[in-house]
Amino acid sequence: MTRFRYPPCCFSSAPSRNPLGVRGFVFLFNGRFFFFSRLHMARGRLHVTRLRQGDEHVVVDDSIFSVEAVGPQAEVVSAKCGAGGASGELPKGLISSFCGSRGIQGLITSLEPCDEYYTSKGLCEMASRCCLDRETFPLSLADGGGLIELPLISVLIIGEAMAVAVQPTKEVTAKKWPPVKQRRVVVTGMGVETSLGHDPEVFYNNLLEGVSGISEINAFDCAHFPTRIAGEIKSFSTDGWVAPKLSKRMDKFMLYMLTAGKKALADAGITEDVMNELDKARCGVLIGSAMGGMKVFNDAIEALRISYKKMNPFCVPFATTNMGSAILAIDLGWMGPNYSISTACATSNFCILSAANHIIRGEADMMLCGGSDAAIIPIGLGGFVACRALSQRNSDPAKASRPWDLSRDGFVMGEGAGVLLLEELEHAKNRGANIYAEFLGGSFTCDAYHMTEPHPEGTGVMLCIKNALKQSGVSREDVNYINAHATSTPVGDLKEYKALIQCFGNNPELRVNSTKSMIGHLLGASGAVEAVATVQAIRTGWVHPNINLENPDKGVDMKLLVGPKKERLDIKVALSNSFGFGGQNSSILFAPYK
């Protein structure tokens, strides 16, 4: 006889309490089990919230459930209850009693399916105590342990416990399901809009040459601001990518997103003919934004000062962060997963990992993912100036963003978009796609510490990196390239550096750089643009320099960081970090496709 233990469960006339962390209750009848997460009494009827149902048997050890498939019959289940003594009389607190197996069968078979609950009819009135008839319900109590064995089909609901049993049958060997092979995710297309270029090749070549995209702001008069520099996109065109009518109405964050998204498709070889062959129900868009349509919303406020009649009728939809993904999906006819995520400056990585998970779970075959932001407007610049986050090195814009350098004085705002086309491996191979790299996985965590400051011990960052490695099945020794978040802030750069040392040690092969030294901080778009840089590093075998790192901060070892010139590197596994206000941490991993 195989015994399974079921831990004590709490039961009351109010919705069930769960102080011991027990996850549910089991009813087993005629070889079929019903597994419930909640059990409570209401108006004389027993209510149980259903979790799952099927020809399976739940094996419980303490408070941890494991589910194994067995045949239509099941073994005797022994439940540890709070009963004491050897007389067979159970203590007070018994909820209900039954005089025979028919009553018990009646209870179980009366469970009726509905949307969320199974509800029993004819539940007997609550009784304070009950004696079990030994002829009907053979009972044995373990010495002092209160172990009840019930070989007949029955359900006992006891004040602090519940036991489930069926007629004993021959030993059943649990059927083992074969492991499910995880769907692999690859990168087959990329698109960017940045101050250093509007396609991945030009963008990355400028990074390799150490070109700075930081300059004086031209979009508006910022003479009265203490910061007057940014990674502003000077020349941008939507010609051939966005309809002129939409282009005039939309916020720039949406225009950057749409153009980068369509460029990623073109880069992936998704021609009109290929598009017509795609199963659009399995193609999705997940592109986020930290700031959304700030310009559209700000213009609406200014118009409202005159009259609501002057407001742009599209100000609300064009200000929301999800509308870029929605418009792109509408344009493409893609009906798969579609939404946006906004987790401050970690937005893009959240979107990329979430998009990959849709593919891994079999919910999609292709996902456009990334981030976009266009916050270089007076309210955006003023907001970051007010929280004293920006560099004021206006006299030399190209030298302003200097991660890990002792003289850094804040980050430099950037703008733009980055979009990756992620694709299920077999789907990509079947259409003859050019595979740039493989996406291995990633992780999200929260510092749970401060609204804007990083955790002083880097706890959340280290947890995020370790979880990402574990989830991806990668050892820390395999990682030899890291595209760091490193924004050029006095506190943030050092905290991330120390977390990297804690996670990876002094690996002589490891190289670390910051793309933000050349393009500034693109906020919600930064992770996606840096993911493009990471994939390009894998493709080309070159990692870009850290410019402006002239005098490393105390404790920063230049042996770990890439110097002022590009370096040759055969990347095994690459990690890209993005962190955001609110303690949002994200780490994603890429590797060469093999």
C-alpha positions in Angstrom: 0.0 0.0 0.0 1.4 3.4 -1.0 0.8 6.2 1.5 0.5 9.8 0.8 0.5 12.5 3.4 -1.8 15.4 3.3 -1.0 18.3 5.7 -3.5 19.9 8.1 -6.0 22.2 6.4 -7.9 25.0 8.0 -11.7 25.1 7.6 -14.2 27.5 9.0 -17.6 29.1 8.3 -15.8 32.1 6.9 -13.7 31.9 3.7 -11.0 29.4 4.4 -7.9 30.6 6.3 -4.6 29.3 5.4 -2.0 29.9 8.1 0.1 26.9 7.2 0.5 27.7 3.6 -1.6 24.7 2.4 -2.5 25.1 -1.2 -5.7 23.2 -1.5 -8.1 20.3 -0.8 -8.6 17.1 -2.7 -11.8 15.2 -3.4 -11.3 11.8 -5.0 -14.2 9.8 -6.4 -14.5 7.0 -9.0 -10.9 7.4 -10.0 -11.3 11.1 -10.6 -9.9 13.8 -8.5 -11.0 17.4 -7.9 -8.4 19.7 -6.6 -9.5 22.9 -4.9 -7.7 26.0 -3.6 -10.5 27.3 -1.4 -13.2 25.7 0.8 -15.8 27.6 2.7 -19.4 27.4 4.0 -22.1 29.9 2.9 -25.8 29.6 3.5 -25.6 26.0 4.4 -23.8 24.9 1.3 -20.2 23.9 0.9 -18.2 26.0 -1.6 -14.9 24.9 -3.0 -12.8 26.9 -5.6 -11.6 24.6 -8.3 -8.0 24.6 -9.6 -7.7 21.7 -11.9 -9.5 18.4 -12.7 -8.5 15.2 -14.4 -7.4 11.6 -14.0 -4.5 12.5 -11.8 -3.6 12.0 -8.2 -2.0 14.6 -5.9 0.9 13.6 -3.8 1.5 15.9 -0.9 4.6 16.2 1.2 4.2 18.7 4.0 3.0 21.9 2.2 4.5 21.1 -1.1 2.4 19.6 -3.9 3.7 17.4 -6.7 1.3 16.1 -9.3 1.8 12.7 -10.9 -0.4 11.0 -13.5 -1.8 7.6 -12.6 -4.5 5.4 -14.0 -8.3 5.7 -13.4 -7.8 4.1 -9.9 -5.7 5.6 -7.1 -4.0 4.4 -3.9 -5.2 4.8 -0.4 -4.5 8.3 0.9 -3.5 8.7 4.5 -4.0 12.1 6.1 -2.4 13.4 9.1 -5.2 14.8 11.3 -5.4 16.3 14.7 -7.3 13.4 16.3 -6.1 11.9 19.5 -6.8 8.9 21.6 -7.5 5.3 20.6 -11.3 5.1 21.0 -12.0 6.2 17.4 -13.9 9.2 18.6 -12.9 12.4 16.9 -12.6 15.7 18.9 -14.8 18.7 18.7 -14.6 20.9 15.7 -16.0 18.3 13.2 -17.9 20.1 10.5 -20.1 17.3 9.2 -20.7 13.6 9.7 -22.0 10.9 7.4 -23.5 7.6 8.5 -22.5 5.5 5.5 -20.7 5.5 2.2 -23.8 6.5 0.3 -24.0 9.8 2.2 -20.4 10.5 1.3 -20.9 9.5 -2.3 -23.9 11.8 -2.4 -21.8 14.7 -1.2 -19.1 14.2 -3.8 -21.4 13.5 -6.7 -23.4 16.6 -5.9 -20.5 18.8 -6.7 -21.8 20.9 -9.6 -19.5 22.6 -12.2 -19.9 26.3 -12.7 -17.6 29.2 -13.7 -15.5 29.3 -10.5 -17.0 27.0 -7.9 -18.2 23.5 -7.3 -21.1 23.7 -4.9 -22.4 20.8 -2.9 -26.1 20.1 -2.3 -27.4 18.4 0.7 -24.5 19.1 3.1 -25.5 17.8 6.5 -25.8 20.3 9.3 -22.7 21.0 11.3 -22.2 18.9 14.3 -19.9 19.4 17.2 -18.6 15.8 17.3 -19.0 12.5 15.6 -18.1 8.8 16.3 -17.0 6.7 13.4 -18.7 3.3 13.0 -15.8 0.9 12.8 -17.8 -1.5 10.7 -18.5 1.1 8.1 -15.3 3.1 8.3 -12.3 1.0 9.5 -10.2 3.3 11.6 -6.7 3.0 13.0 -5.0 5.7 14.9 -1.2 5.9 14.9 0.2 6.0 18.4 0.1 9.7 19.4 0.4 10.7 15.7 -3.3 10.8 14.9 -2.9 9.0 11.5 -6.3 8.0 10.1 -6.5 5.4 7.3 -9.8 5.2 5.4 -9.9 2.3 2.9 -13.4 3.1 1.7 -14.4 5.8 -0.7 -14.9 8.7 1.7 -14.3 12.3 2.5 -13.7 13.5 6.0 -13.8 17.2 6.8 -12.4 17.8 10.2 -12.1 21.1 12.0 -8.4 21.4 11.2 -7.8 18.7 8.6 -9.2 16.7 5.8 -8.6 13.2 4.6 -9.3 11.7 1.2 -9.4 7.9 0.5 -10.6 5.4 -2.0 -11.1 1.6 -2.1 -7.6 0.0 -2.0 -6.5 -1.5 -5.3 -3.4 -3.1 -6.7 -0.2 -1.1 -6.7 -0.2 1.5 -9.5 3.0 2.7 -11.1 2.9 6.4 -11.8 3.1 7.3 -15.4 6.0 9.6 -16.2 5.4 12.2 -18.8 8.3 12.8 -21.3 10.0 16.2 -20.8 8.6 18.9 -23.0 11.3 20.3 -25.3 11.4 24.1 -24.8 10.9 26.2 -27.9 14.0 28.1 -28.8 13.9 31.8 -29.5 16.2 33.6 -32.0 16.7 37.2 -33.2 16.0 37.5 -36.9 15.5 41.3 -37.4 16.5 44.6 -35.8 15.5 48.2 -36.2 16.8 51.4 -34.4 16.2 55.1 -34.3 19.1 56.8 -32.5 21.3 59.9 -32.5 24.0 57.7 -34.1 22.1 56.2 -36.9 18.8 54.9 -38.2 19.8 51.3 -39.0 21.7 48.7 -37.0 24.8 48.7 -39.2 25.4 52.5 -39.2 24.5 52.7 -35.5 26.9 50.0 -34.4 29.8 51.2 -36.7 29.5 54.6 -35.0 29.6 52.9 -31.6 32.7 50.9 -32.6 34.5 54.1 -33.7 33.6 55.8 -30.4 31.5 58.6 -32.0 29.4 60.6 -29.6 25.8 61.4 -30.3 25.5 64.0 -27.6 25.1 67.6 -28.6 23.3 70.8 -27.8 19.5 70.6 -27.8 17.9 72.2 -30.9 14.3 71.1 -30.5 13.4 74.0 -28.2 15.0 77.0 -26.4 16.6 75.6 -23.3 18.8 78.6 -22.5 17.3 78.9 -19.0 17.9 75.3 -18.1 21.1 74.3 -16.3 21.3 71.3 -18.7 21.2 72.1 -22.4 22.6 68.9 -24.0 21.1 65.6 -25.0 21.4 62.6 -27.3 18.9 64.3 -29.6 17.9 62.8 -33.0 18.7 65.7 -35.4 17.4 64.1 -38.7 14.4 61.8 -38.7 12.1 60.8 -41.5 9.0 58.6 -41.6 8.8 58.6 -45.4 7.9 55.2 -46.6 7.2 53.9 -43.1 4.3 55.9 -41.6 1.4 57.5 -43.5 1.7 61.3 -43.7 -1.7 61.8 -42.1 -0.7 59.8 -39.0 2.7 61.3 -38.9 1.4 64.8 -38.4 -0.8 63.7 -35.4 1.4 61.2 -33.5 3.8 61.8 -30.7 7.4 61.1 -31.7 7.7 58.1 -29.4 5.1 56.4 -31.6 6.8 57.5 -34.8 10.1 56.2 -33.6 8.5 52.9 -32.6 6.6 52.4 -35.9 9.6 53.2 -38.1 12.0 51.0 -36.0 9.4 48.2 -35.9 8.9 48.2 -39.7 12.7 48.4 -40.3 13.1 45.3 -38.1 10.7 43.5 -40.3 12.5 44.6 -43.4 15.8 43.6 -41.9 14.3 40.2 -41.2 13.3 39.7 -44.8 9.5 40.0 -44.1 8.5 41.1 -47.6 4.9 41.5 -48.6 4.8 38.0 -50.0 6.2 36.6 -46.8 3.8 38.6 -44.7 0.9 37.2 -46.7 2.0 33.7 -45.8 2.3 34.3 -42.0 -0.2 33.1 -39.5 -1.0 36.6 -38.2 -2.8 35.1 -35.2 0.6 33.9 -34.0 2.4 37.2 -34.6 2.5 39.8 -31.8 3.8 43.2 -30.8 5.2 44.1 -27.4 6.9 47.5 -27.5 6.9 49.7 -24.4 7.6 53.2 -23.3 8.6 54.8 -20.0 7.2 58.2 -20.7 4.6 57.7 -23.4 3.3 60.6 -25.5 4.5 63.5 -23.3 4.5 66.0 -26.2 0.9 65.2 -27.3 -0.2 65.4 -23.7 1.7 68.6 -22.9 0.2 70.2 -26.1 -3.3 69.2 -25.0 -2.7 71.0 -21.6 -1.6 74.1 -23.4 -4.6 74.0 -25.7 -6.9 73.5 -22.7 -5.8 76.8 -21.3 -7.6 78.4 -24.3 -10.5 76.0 -24.7 -11.2 72.2 -24.7 -12.3 72.8 -28.3 -8.7 73.5 -29.2 -7.5 70.1 -28.0 -6.3 67.4 -30.3 -9.1 64.8 -30.4 -6.3 62.1 -30.4 -4.5 63.4 -27.4 -5.7 60.6 -25.1 -5.0 57.6 -27.3 -1.8 59.0 -28.7 -0.5 59.7 -25.2 -0.9 56.1 -23.9 2.1 53.9 -23.9 0.3 50.9 -25.5 -0.9 52.7 -28.6 2.4 52.4 -30.5 2.2 48.6 -30.3 -1.5 48.7 -31.2 -1.1 51.0 -34.2 1.8 48.8 -35.5 -0.3 45.6 -35.1 -3.3 47.3 -36.8 -1.0 48.3 -39.7 0.4 44.8 -40.0 -2.7 42.8 -39.2 -0.9 41.0 -36.4 -3.5 39.5 -34.0 -1.3 37.8 -31.5 -0.2 39.1 -28.0 -0.2 42.9 -28.1 0.4 45.2 -25.2 3.0 47.5 -23.7 5.0 47.4 -20.4 6.2 50.5 -18.6 8.8 49.9 -16.0 10.8 53.2 -16.2 14.2 52.6 -17.8 13.9 48.8 -17.6 10.9 48.9 -19.9 12.6 47.4 -23.0 14.1 44.4 -21.3 10.8 43.6 -19.6 9.2 43.7 -23.1 11.9 41.6 -24.7 11.8 38.8 -22.1 8.0 38.9 -22.0 7.8 38.6 -25.7 10.2 35.7 -25.7 8.1 33.9 -23.1 5.0 34.1 -25.4 7.0 32.3 -28.0 8.4 29.7 -25.5 4.9 29.0 -24.2 3.7 28.4 -27.7 1.4 31.4 -27.8 3.2 33.1 -30.7 5.8 32.3 -33.4 7.0 35.9 -34.0 7.1 38.9 -31.7 8.2 42.5 -32.4 9.5 43.8 -29.1 11.5 46.6 -27.6 11.0 50.2 -26.4 10.6 53.8 -27.5 10.8 57.2 -25.9 10.9 60.8 -26.9 11.1 62.9 -23.8 13.5 65.6 -24.9 10.9 68.4 -24.5 10.7 71.1 -21.9 8.6 69.2 -19.4 10.9 66.1 -19.8 14.1 68.0 -19.4 12.8 70.1 -16.6 11.6 67.0 -14.7 15.0 65.4 -14.7 16.7 68.7 -13.9 14.4 69.1 -10.9 15.4 65.7 -9.5 19.1 66.6 -10.1 19.8 63.6 -12.2 21.4 65.2 -15.3 24.9 66.2 -16.2 25.5 69.9 -16.6 28.7 69.6 -18.7 27.2 71.9 -21.4 30.6 73.2 -22.6 31.7 69.8 -23.9 28.6 67.7 -24.8 30.6 64.8 -26.2 32.4 64.4 -22.9 29.3 64.7 -20.7 28.3 61.0 -20.5 31.1 59.2 -18.8 30.1 56.0 -17.0 32.5 54.9 -14.1 34.7 58.0 -14.5 35.5 59.9 -11.3 34.3 63.2 -12.7 30.8 62.0 -13.9 28.0 64.4 -12.8 24.8 62.7 -13.9 23.3 61.1 -17.0 22.5 62.7 -20.4 19.0 62.3 -21.8 18.7 60.5 -25.1 15.7 59.6 -27.4 14.8 57.0 -30.0 13.7 53.4 -30.3 15.0 49.9 -30.6 13.0 46.9 -31.9 13.9 43.3 -32.2 12.1 40.6 -34.1 12.1 37.5 -32.0 11.1 34.3 -33.7 10.7 30.6 -32.8 13.7 28.7 -34.2 11.9 26.2 -36.4 9.7 28.9 -37.7 12.7 31.0 -38.6 14.5 28.1 -40.2 11.4 27.1 -42.3 11.2 30.5 -43.9 15.0 30.6 -44.5 15.6 33.6 -42.1 19.0 35.0 -41.3 19.5 34.3 -37.6 21.6 36.9 -35.8 21.7 35.4 -32.3 19.8 33.3 -29.9 17.8 34.7 -27.0 18.6 32.6 -23.9 16.3 34.1 -21.2 16.4 36.6 -18.4 14.9 37.8 -15.2 13.1 40.7 -13.4 13.4 41.7 -9.8 12.7 44.7 -7.5 15.1 46.3 -5.1 12.1 47.0 -2.7 14.3 49.8 -1.3 13.8 53.3 -2.7 11.9 55.2 -5.3 15.0 56.4 -7.2 18.1 55.2 -5.4 19.6 51.8 -6.0 19.9 49.3 -3.2 23.1 50.1 -1.2 24.2 46.4 -1.3 23.0 45.8 -4.9 20.9 42.9 -3.6 18.1 43.2 -6.2 20.6 43.5 -9.1 22.6 40.4 -7.9 19.4 38.4 -7.5 18.2 39.5 -11.0 21.5 38.4 -12.6 21.6 35.1 -10.7 18.0 34.3 -11.6 18.7 35.2 -15.2 21.6 32.8 -15.4 19.6 30.1 -13.7 16.6 30.5 -15.9 18.8 30.4 -19.0 20.8 27.4 -17.9 24.0 29.4 -18.1 26.9 29.3 -15.7 28.6 32.5 -14.7 31.9 31.4 -16.3 30.1 31.3 -19.7 29.3 35.0 -19.7 32.2 37.0 -21.2 30.5 40.2 -22.3 28.2 42.5 -20.4 26.4 45.6 -21.8 25.9 47.4 -18.5 23.1 49.8 -17.5 25.8 52.3 -16.4 24.1 55.7 -16.9 27.0 57.9 -15.7 25.4 58.7 -12.3 27.7 58.9 -9.2 25.8 56.2 -7.2 24.3 53.9 -9.8 27.5 53.1 -11.8 29.4 51.9 -8.7 26.5 49.8 -7.3 26.1 48.0 -10.6 29.9 47.5 -10.9 30.1 46.0 -7.4 27.1 43.7 -8.1 28.9 42.4 -11.3 32.0 41.7 -9.3 29.9 39.8 -6.7 28.2 37.8 -9.5 31.0 37.1 -11.8 34.2 37.5 -9.8 37.4 38.5 -11.5 36.9 36.6 -14.7 39.8 37.6 -16.9 37.7 37.0 -20.1 34.9 39.2 -19.0 34.5 42.6 -20.8 32.0 45.3 -19.8 31.0 48.5 -21.5 28.2 51.1 -21.6 26.5 52.1 -24.8 25.2 55.2 -22.9 28.6 56.8 -23.0 27.9 57.6 -26.6 24.1 58.0 -27.0 23.0 59.0 -23.5 20.1 57.4 -21.7 17.2 56.6 -23.9 15.0 55.8 -20.9 12.4 53.2 -21.8 14.2 52.6 -25.2 17.6 52.1 -23.7 17.4 48.4 -23.1 16.2 47.6 -26.7 18.9 49.8 -28.3 21.5 48.2 -26.1 20.1 44.8 -27.0 20.7 45.6 -30.6 24.3 46.7 -29.7 24.7 43.4 -27.9 23.5 41.3 -30.8 25.8 43.3 -33.1 28.7 42.6 -30.9 27.9 38.9 -31.2 27.6 39.1 -34.9 30.7 41.1 -35.6 33.0 39.8 -32.9 33.8 43.4 -31.8 32.7 45.2 -28.6 32.5 49.0 -28.6 34.6 51.2 -26.4 33.7 53.1 -23.2 34.4 56.7 -24.2 35.2 59.4 -21.7 36.5 56.9 -19.1 39.7 58.8 -18.4 40.0 58.5 -14.6 38.2 55.5 -13.2 36.4 55.9 -9.9 37.9 54.3 -6.8 37.5 50.6 -6.8 36.9 50.3 -10.5 39.3 47.9 -12.2 40.0 48.8 -15.8 40.9 45.2 -16.5 37.2 44.4 -16.5 36.1 47.4 -18.5 36.6 47.9 -22.3 39.0 50.8 -22.9 38.7 53.8 -25.2 39.1 51.7 -28.3 37.0 48.8 -29.7 38.1 45.3 -28.8 37.9 42.0 -30.5 35.9 39.4 -28.5 34.6 36.0 -29.3 31.4 36.2 -27.3 30.1 33.0 -25.7 27.2 34.5 -23.7 26.3 38.2 -23.5 24.3 39.8 -20.7 22.5 43.1 -21.0 21.3 45.0 -17.9 18.6 47.6 -17.5 17.4 49.2 -14.3 14.7 51.7 -13.6 13.1 54.0 -11.0 11.2 52.1 -8.4 13.9 49.5 -8.1 13.1 47.8 -11.3 15.8 45.4 -12.4 16.1 43.4 -15.6 18.8 41.2 -17.1 18.6 39.4 -20.5 21.0 37.0 -22.2 22.0 36.4 -25.8 24.4 34.0 -27.4 25.6 33.1 -30.9 23.2 30.8 -32.6 24.7 27.3 -33.0 
